[in-house]
Amino acid sequence: MKNYRLYLIFSFIVAFGCKDQNSKISYDVNGEKPNIIIIYLDDLGYGDLSAYGATEIETPQIDKLAKEGMMFTNAYATSATCTPSRYALLTGIYPWRNDDAKILPGSAPLLIETDQMTVPKMLKNEGYNTAIVGKWHLGLGDGNVNWNEKITPGPNEVGFDYAYIMAATQDRVPTVYIENGHVVGLDKDDPIFVDYDKNFEGEPTGKDNPEMLRMMWHHGHNSSIVNGIPRIGYMKGGESAKWIDEDMADEFLIKAKDYIKVKSKDSKPFFLYYAMQQPHVPRTPHPRFEGKSGMGPRGDVILEADWCVGELMRTLEEEGILENTLVIFSSDNGPVLNDGYYDDAVEKLGNHRPWGPFRGGKYSLFEAGTRIPFMTYWKGKIQPGVSDALISQLDILSSFASMVGSEVKTDDSLNLIDVLMGKSNQGREHLILEAISRTALRSGNYVMIPPYDGPAILESVNIELGNNSEFQLFNITQDKGQKNNLAQQETELLAKLIKRFEELRGNYNQKIEEIELK
């Protein structure tokens, strides 16, 4: 984390010295601060929802948030992969400022510093109960975790009062739930061991024991086998604690609903970060949804996620707190079809376009890597509408802070609470986009991608990465598919954007990493 602590100090000094952007509009209800829920999906594309133009799949529960709330068409995750986006969402800091903010193995140390400001920590300081339910993937402990003891530091140490999580992703070991630092259902006589470099003697793997698999690996996912599914990394023991993949959506939903039911009776407001696993691989829909989409497991788990959102919203209504709860729905990055398993995502795609009108997808600097569905819903407070304001998940920290009366902000995170509430359409002017250490600039109607070495297409997932030996410049409002490179004809504009990019980003061509899907 070279120069990282210096950046934190600088960030807050600059933020407090800048022009005050705090909203003058009151967003409380009868003098009370609202509950806040972030529903965050995993690898859901801009075109995966019927509200955003999908015609081959129906997502009525999520669509309801879009139709009855504010639907954003110009919203971005910071990154085209999961860990960096989640880091930015919770910290309000660009992930490329932290050398370690990249896709993490399940055994990685905690990425967020325990003395660092986060969304839950800020809200906790303002009197909120705080919880995370679902995917974490921001590291745990000091990098040498003993999974059989209390795992610390983790979500609890960066602001969450309650945490019910999986350590990384569904395709990575350890395949267990962790509640407030303790593995759920662990038998002390059957301890867990995890290694990301070397297998444990006698343990079968997807590579060596294909006869044991019910889901065949395509690339990268050929290590330990859990529930007939090969994973990334090696694991031994912990049989009683291992999750059942098909029950994961229900498990996280039950925990989220239970939290809402309990905290709705508390005098303090609550913040819930509901980080769903769908439609990340391995796609394992509950039998209730299996085969329902006609597009294979990927389509089925999107239907499952839509149902989960509906159930969560119904719980808010039953508890009588729908009118005092702000809900934000989004995704951590763009879509991918074959991301390591043969599961018919490609073969059964049909006319569905998960990337919508855009180019690229997960891992890509092209638009579909970071342009994501994003909507805000607050019954009675947010009027239905569609906004083309340029916003980023990065802006959540400063925006929430303004809403609840906190002075916390960073110079990366802008206070756009009025935009989120549909009271203003004045979004960002500029945004840095990131994909596996490579960065680009969104400025006004344009996207500028600097030249990068590397393959044009990541063949294992069949996604264009945005690499090119020349600068690329696109008018993203007129050319959503990024087919017309204007760099040669708009030379003055290109020079201006390069200058602005370097002012914001610094040296953008350092430490470019190869993409390893393993």
Phi, psi and omega in degrees: 000055185302130179060012188289315180295324176297321178296319180302314180298313180298319182302312183285327176296313180297317183300315182288338180271349182278170178303133181292122180255008185300140179293143175263001180267136180277131180241020174273175178236112181054040178080002181252144177286144183283154164292153181227131176232129170253119174260117190236113179269170190238109179074023177277126183273163179303324183265012183274354183246142179294333176296334181257019172108357178296135181246345184262357181215145180246130179235071189295327183287318176289322177303325181298322176298319181291319185282331181257359178234206180257118180259125183258134180254357185229041184253149185226144155283160179287335193221160180267011174221167197285304185304311180300320179296318180292323176299313180294319180304316186273337185251340185071023182232135177306133182292333181290352174283344181246115184301336184268357184278081179217177181302121187260144169290165181294346182256011184289150176289163180304126184281324181274130177294142183291341176263009183272145177285139178223168177302309180295325180293318178298315181292324177298320177295338179261017173095015182268146158282144185225142182208150168238134173229121177126216185285135177257284176058038175235022177082156180218145175064208184254012181097356177229062189286134166263104186290354183260359175240180177296131183266115183209147357282161180202210182304323181297329183275353178243020169124351181268120176295321183231138180219124173231104195224166156256148189299315186227266181227167182293338181265006180242147172279154003279141183268065183220157172272147180233122181246115181049043175091357182242133176295129183283130175075019183285132173268117183299338179276357178228070187295156180266136172232137182228137177213136180257004181244324189222137179285160176270140185305130176086355182273129180291156178227161177297329181289319186265343186228061182298337180293345181268359189264142169253351174224118186275139180278148178254312175205141171078337187251069186227027182260231186300146181256124176230125182057034179078008181243124178285143185240178170269126180094167185245139182218142177226140176083189177068031186302318183289343183263348185293138181284162169260116189303317183294342181263359187298315180300316179295320181300310180292323179296315180300316180296320179294316180295318179298320179298315179299316182298320180287311187284341177294341179265357180276153178285342180267146174289165180233155171239123179239122174260101185261096188260093184285158183266345184281150354261041177296153175283156350288136182275110187231076181296149171298149179308335178298334185247354184297124178081002186285332186272336187078001181245019180082187184303326181296314177295322181297319182286337173291319175298321178297316179297320179299316178298318179300318179298318178298319179295321179295314180294324177296325178295319177300319180293317180295328180276358176073027183237014181299323182283352179236034181223122174270126180244129173244131179242134177196188180224154186281337178189182183284182189274160172214144180266278176279104180243032173132350180226150169278104182222022175069013180298324178279312187295327184255017183295322181062227181268004181288139179236090182302332182275358180065221181275004190261175182251145177093206182172200176310143181080354191255145172281344174293166195304321184291349177290325186234344177284120190228160171294141183206128179212151176239139183223130174205104185302125178086344181251320179256120179278144181303138180182173177236131183239136174256017178297139178282116180224162179225151173300338175304332187276358184295318183301305183293326180291314177298319181301315179298319183296323185261003176089016178271151177266003180292137172192163172235164180284346174278323184266122181264148175279100180241034183300322179295327176291314180298329181272359179079015180267349182210152175245015181270089180270207180290158169264324185222153176206133174272129178253148186223144175210107179049057175076349176269144183229156180218175183238128165258123181220115183058235180270005189242150170239127178244123179247119178293165177289138177222141172286162177121170183293150177287327183233134171276099193297327183297331179245358178056052179232133175289131187270339184095003178288139180200150180284347181241162173297146176238135181224126183229139168275100192285343177279327180265338187227071185298330180277000177051052180261339186249098180284116184266006188301323183282333183260339179250060188293323180292317178296318179300314180299319179296317181288325176298316179298314180295319179299315181292328175295321181279321191259331187081212180285106188274356188250022180267144170051047176288124186262146172285149179274120177241114180262088182210000000 
